[in-house]
Each structure stands twice: as structure tokens, then as C-alpha cells.
Amino acid sequence: MKSEGSESLSQARPVCPEVARENRAWVRDLSSDGDQRELASRRLYEVLLRAARAEAGRRGARLRLVGPELDDIAHQAAADALLAICGKVETFRGDCKFTTWAYKFVIFDVAAKVNRHFWQRAGVAFDDEDWERLPARLGIEPESHAESRDLMNAVHRAVDEKLTAKQRTVFVALVLNGMPTDVLADQLGATHNAVYKMMFDARRKLRTALVDAGYLPEQQIA
């Protein structure tokens, strides 16, 4: 009787014989017990760690994460990805290299951990360049640099004065810094729907404030 893993491999799209043999070896070794599984896990961890370091470096540069804390994220992501892969190894269909399939786990894990780590750090500040990007992200395009600066200041005031503390956190995280909604929901201990509602209310308050201040026509309130 064929195992679930061998059925998945046999039903997958053909790959070259060498890749197919390698795939079967990974599935067999990671599904076994004792030393065989341990050795395969160590080999796979090294593969995942290289991928995690590369992806963490790419993402960390944009979010100003460097050095030991970034390497720690890579190690954590590789370890968590290995655990997930071992738990799902028999679902592997065999239609690509096993390591290619495994990379998806570690890349997803790195993305989540980099964003979560960045937002957990104390003292994250938003500089003028960050705030200057905010009007465009609201869909507001000023006609000149001077007008852009004035509008940016107006948006900044509205964020400070019109939003509740939680609305301000959600708005700045999602709009200004592009934080993933699932990461923010996890950080706040809130549901996705609650985050979406806070975001909707925050946008509406800001647009109303900008209309009242003469920066937007009334029909742009949404």
C-alpha cells in the first residue's frame, strides 16, 4: 500500500529523474525516525538558514534592521520553517525540487518575523520623509513642493489631533509604513475586522479634517 507521500509524488507533474530521486530521499528521511530524520533535519536547516539570511537581509535593509538581531530572526525563521515542513512533508506533491517547496515556508516566516520584530522595538520614530509620503498614500496629489509641505503638516496635525491613540497606531502602521494587516492584528490582539474598522474610521476622520481645513473638496470624503 502506497503512503500518502508516495502517492503525492507519483501524481505530480514529471520532474527530471535526478530531482525525483532527491525529492523522494527528502520525504523518506524527514518522515523516518531516529538518526536518519535527525541528519536530514540538520541538512535542511542549513539550507533554510542560508535562504532565511538572504531574505532577512533583503527585507531588513528597508526596515533598518541589521546585525545580530537580524541574524537571530534568520535562525528563528529557519527553525520554525523546519518544524512546519516536517509536519507537512507528506503533502509535498513532488512537482518541483523539494528545497524550492521548502523555501516558501522560510520566506513567509522571515517576512512575518521581520515585520513583527520591527514593530516591537521601542522608540520607532517617523521622520519628515515618512510624513511627506503620506498625502500621496491618501490619494492626495499637491501641485507644488510648497503646497506639498503645507499639506503634509496639515495631515500630521490631523493624525495627532483627530484620531484616537489606537486609530493613530493603526493608520500610521498600515498607511505610512506598510505594515501587514495580519502582523498588526497580532500585535494589537485584535481581529482583522476590528483593524479594518479602525482603519476605515481613521481615514474618514482625516478626510473630514482636510475638507474642513480647505485641502480637499467635500466630495472626496470617503
C-alpha positions in Angstrom: 0.0 0.0 0.0 1.4 3.4 -1.0 1.8 6.1 1.6 0.2 9.5 1.2 3.6 11.0 0.4 4.4 8.5 -2.3 1.0 8.9 -3.9 1.6 12.7 -3.9 4.9 12.2 -5.6 3.6 9.8 -8.2 0.7 12.0 -9.2 2.7 15.2 -9.5 3.9 16.7 -12.8 7.1 14.9 -14.0 10.5 16.3 -12.9 13.8 15.0 -14.1 14.9 11.6 -12.6 17.7 13.2 -10.5 15.3 15.7 -8.9 12.7 13.0 -8.4 15.2 10.8 -6.5 16.3 13.7 -4.4 12.7 14.6 -3.6 11.9 11.0 -2.5 15.0 11.0 -0.3 14.0 14.2 1.5 10.5 12.9 2.1 11.7 9.4 3.2 14.4 10.8 5.5 12.2 13.5 7.1 9.4 11.0 7.6 11.6 8.4 9.3 12.6 8.1 12.9 15.9 8.4 14.8 19.2 9.3 13.3 18.0 9.4 9.7 15.5 12.0 10.5 17.9 14.0 12.6 20.6 14.1 9.9 18.1 15.1 7.3 16.7 17.8 9.6 20.2 19.2 10.2 20.9 19.3 6.4 17.6 21.0 5.7 18.1 23.5 8.5 21.4 24.7 6.9 19.6 25.1 3.6 16.8 27.0 5.2 19.2 29.2 7.2 21.0 30.3 4.1 17.7 31.3 2.5 16.5 33.0 5.7 19.6 35.1 5.9 19.3 36.2 2.3 15.7 37.1 2.7 16.2 38.8 6.1 19.0 40.9 4.7 16.8 42.0 1.8 13.9 42.9 4.0 15.9 44.2 6.9 17.7 46.8 4.8 14.4 48.5 4.0 13.3 48.4 7.7 16.7 49.4 9.2 17.3 46.1 10.8 20.9 44.9 10.8 23.4 42.9 12.7 22.8 40.3 15.4 19.1 40.9 15.7 18.6 40.3 12.0 20.7 37.1 12.2 18.6 36.0 15.2 15.5 36.4 13.1 17.0 34.3 10.3 17.8 31.5 12.8 14.3 31.6 14.3 12.6 31.6 10.9 14.7 28.6 9.8 13.9 26.7 12.9 10.1 27.4 12.7 10.1 26.7 8.9 11.8 23.3 9.6 9.2 22.4 12.2 6.4 23.3 9.7 8.0 21.4 6.9 8.5 18.2 9.0 4.8 18.4 9.9 3.7 18.7 6.3 6.3 16.8 4.4 3.9 14.1 3.2 1.8 16.8 1.5 4.7 17.6 -0.8 3.5 16.9 -4.4 6.9 16.5 -6.0 6.2 18.9 -8.9 9.4 20.9 -8.1 12.6 20.5 -6.2 11.9 19.8 -2.5 14.1 22.6 -1.4 12.2 25.0 -3.7 9.0 24.0 -1.9 10.7 24.4 1.5 11.9 27.9 0.6 8.3 29.1 0.6 8.0 28.2 4.3 11.1 30.1 5.4 10.5 33.2 3.2 7.0 33.5 4.6 8.4 33.1 8.1 11.1 35.7 7.6 8.6 38.2 6.3 6.3 37.8 9.3 9.2 37.9 11.8 11.0 40.9 10.3 7.8 43.0 10.4 6.8 41.8 13.9 10.3 42.4 15.3 10.5 45.9 13.7 7.2 46.9 15.3 8.1 45.5 18.7 11.2 47.6 19.0 10.9 50.6 21.3 11.4 54.1 20.1 10.5 53.6 16.4 10.2 57.1 15.1 8.7 58.6 11.9 10.9 61.2 10.2 9.9 64.0 7.8 10.5 61.9 4.8 8.0 59.4 6.1 5.3 62.0 6.6 6.0 63.6 3.2 4.9 60.3 1.6 1.6 60.3 3.5 -0.6 62.6 1.3 0.2 60.5 -1.8 -0.8 57.4 0.1 -4.1 59.0 0.9 -4.6 59.7 -2.8 -3.9 63.5 -2.5 -1.5 65.0 -5.0 -0.4 68.6 -4.3 0.6 70.8 -7.2 3.8 72.2 -5.8 6.6 71.4 -3.3 5.4 74.3 -1.0 1.8 73.1 -1.2 3.0 69.5 -0.5 4.9 70.7 2.6 1.8 72.6 3.8 -0.4 69.6 3.2 1.9 67.2 4.9 1.8 69.4 8.0 -2.0 69.5 7.9 -2.1 65.7 7.6 0.3 65.4 10.5 -1.8 67.7 12.7 -5.0 65.8 11.8 -3.4 62.5 12.7 -2.3 63.9 16.1 -5.5 65.8 16.9 -8.4 63.9 15.3 -7.6 60.2 15.8 -7.7 58.2 18.9 -4.5 56.6 20.1 -5.5 53.2 18.7 -6.7 54.7 15.4 -3.4 56.6 15.1 -1.4 53.4 15.7 -3.4 51.5 13.0 -3.3 54.3 10.5 0.4 55.1 10.8 1.3 51.4 10.8 -0.8 50.4 7.7 -0.6 53.6 5.6 2.6 55.3 6.5 4.8 52.2 7.0 3.1 49.5 5.1 2.8 47.0 8.0 1.0 43.8 7.0 -2.6 43.7 8.5 -2.1 40.3 10.0 1.1 41.4 11.8 -0.7 44.5 13.2 -3.7 42.5 14.3 -1.4 40.1 16.1 0.4 42.9 17.8 -2.8 44.6 18.9 -4.5 41.3 19.9 -7.4 42.3 17.6 -9.3 40.6 14.8 -8.7 41.6 11.1 -12.2 43.0 11.0 -11.5 45.2 14.0 -8.3 46.6 12.4 -10.2 47.2 9.1 -12.9 49.1 11.0 -10.3 51.3 12.9 -8.6 52.0 9.6 -11.9 53.0 7.9 -12.8 55.3 10.7 -9.3 56.9 10.8 -9.4 57.6 7.1 -12.8 59.1 7.3 -11.8 61.4 10.2 -8.7 62.6 8.4 -10.5 63.3 5.1 -13.2 65.2 7.0 -10.5 67.3 8.8 -8.8 68.1 5.5 -12.1 69.1 3.9 -12.8 71.4 6.9 -9.3 72.9 6.5 -9.9 73.5 2.8 -7.4 71.0 1.5 -10.0 68.7 -0.1 -13.3 69.2 -1.8 -16.2 67.9 0.1 -17.0 65.1 -2.4 -13.6 63.4 -1.6 -14.8 62.4 1.9 -15.0 58.6 1.9 
